[in-house]
Amino acid sequence: FCPGSVSAPFFGFMGVSAALVFANLGAAYGTAKSGVGIASMGVMNPHLVMRNIIPVVMAGVLGIYGLIVAVILNQAISPTDYTLYNGFAHLSAGLACGLSGLAAGMAIGIVGDSGVRANGQQPKLFVGMILILIFAEALGLYGLIVAIILSQQTQPCVEPPAPA
């Protein structure tokens, strides 16, 4: 047990929660917002529904990013050899992934909604919509990469020197 770090696992577990919850919020928003656009576009052009499902898939991937980081962080938390440094590093990793996923999900939802509606009226806009969605998804990927790097930041427990 690391002396003075009884609250360290709390911060680590908050990182686990933040990664999963915020990334899933982004995935849910992106899926819902894009789904509304697909449903609206599908009324007039039902043959384009499957082609325009891409924003929903891209939004769902954001939830997987959060799950990956949550599992990595959870495996690193230990009740005996876990310092405040480790807890803060894991909290920041979870927030980096989760909030990046939330932002990416919002971008994917807004672009997906407008993009599939516009694509229903003008099919030449499909490639442009996909490019914008790729750049929005990249925001979540950046958060995943930084979270993995931060999750590897560790400091071992050091016993305080015995009084002389």
FENGI-V530065 format. One record per residue. RES is the residue in one small letter. PHI is phi in radians with two decimals (* if undefined). Layout:
res=(RES;RES)
phi=(PHI;PHI)
This chain:
res=(f;c;p;g;s;v;s;a;p;f;f;g;f;m;g;v;s;a;a;l;v;f;a;n;l;g;a;a;y;g;t;a;k;s;g;v;g;i;a;s;m;g;v;m;n;p;h;l;v;m;r;n;i;i;p;v;v;m;a;g;v;l;g;i;y;g;l;i;v;a;v;i;l;n;q;a;i;s;p;t;d;y;t;l;y;n;g;f;a;h;l;s;a;g;l;a;c;g;l;s;g;l;a;a;g;m;a;i;g;i;v;g;d;s;g;v;r;a;n;g;q;q;p;k;l;f;v;g;m;i;l;i;l;i;f;a;e;a;l;g;l;y;g;l;i;v;a;i;i;l;s;q;q;t;q;p;c;v;e;p;p;a;p;a)
phi=(*;-1.37;-1.12;1.37;-2.13;-1.13;-1.63;-1.02;-1.06;-1.00;-1.16;-1.09;-1.20;-1.15;-1.13;-1.04;-1.12;-1.10;-1.06;-1.26;-1.18;-1.19;-1.11;-1.25;-1.09;-1.10;-1.11;-1.15;-1.11;-1.06;-1.15;-1.14;-1.13;-1.15;-1.08;-1.11;-1.12;-1.13;-1.10;-1.16;-1.19;-1.18;-1.12;-1.54;-2.31;-1.12;-1.27;-1.69;-1.06;-1.16;-1.19;-1.68;-1.41;-0.97;-1.03;-1.17;-1.13;-1.12;-1.17;-1.11;-1.10;-1.07;-1.12;-1.16;-1.01;-1.10;-1.12;-1.03;-1.15;-1.07;-1.18;-1.05;-1.16;-1.09;-1.21;-1.53;-1.40;-2.26;-1.32;-1.92;-2.06;-2.46;-1.66;-1.07;-1.00;-1.08;-1.08;-1.18;-1.10;-1.28;-1.10;-1.17;-1.11;-1.11;-1.19;-1.06;-1.21;-1.12;-1.25;-1.14;-1.14;-1.11;-1.11;-1.13;-1.11;-1.14;-1.13;-1.10;-1.11;-1.20;-1.16;-1.10;-1.07;-1.17;-1.14;-1.24;-1.15;-1.15;-1.12;-1.14;-1.62;-2.44;-1.06;-1.20;-1.44;-1.03;-1.11;-1.08;-1.08;-1.10;-1.08;-1.12;-1.12;-1.10;-1.17;-1.18;-1.12;-1.06;-1.06;-1.17;-1.14;-1.06;-1.09;-1.08;-1.10;-1.12;-1.11;-1.13;-1.11;-1.14;-1.18;-1.54;-1.36;-2.36;-2.41;-1.25;-1.21;-2.14;-1.24;-1.16;-1.09;-1.20;-1.14;-1.46)
